[in-house]
């Protein structure tokens, strides 16, 4: 069951969704009833969220868990003062990312409130 849940979570690559249940099942290569059951569990855990129109997207709990990774947290903490300075100087959104394999992983984003 954990492997099937992982297939669902990996289905959000590379765009992050949101996806309807049918599309999520196709992307994961799993039967729709299985995805429905597991997606409900993942929503309860906060790993997925439902949008107003019933689609699924990645949940904020994943970001919280990811921020606990020590190596990345140390880098984020070291870079944060510089990111804040850059934001203050430009008033533009500032991102901190690292390369992981062939993909980028964002560790921090600072943006203004409109």
PyMOL commands that set and color helices and strands:
alter all, ss='L'
color gray80, all
select helices_A, chain A and resi 2-10+21-28+32-45+60-66+70-90
alter helices_A, ss='H'
color red, helices_A
select strands_A, chain A and resi 17-19+48-50+56-58+94-100+103-110
alter strands_A, ss='S'
color yellow, strands_A
deselect
rebuild
show_as cartoon
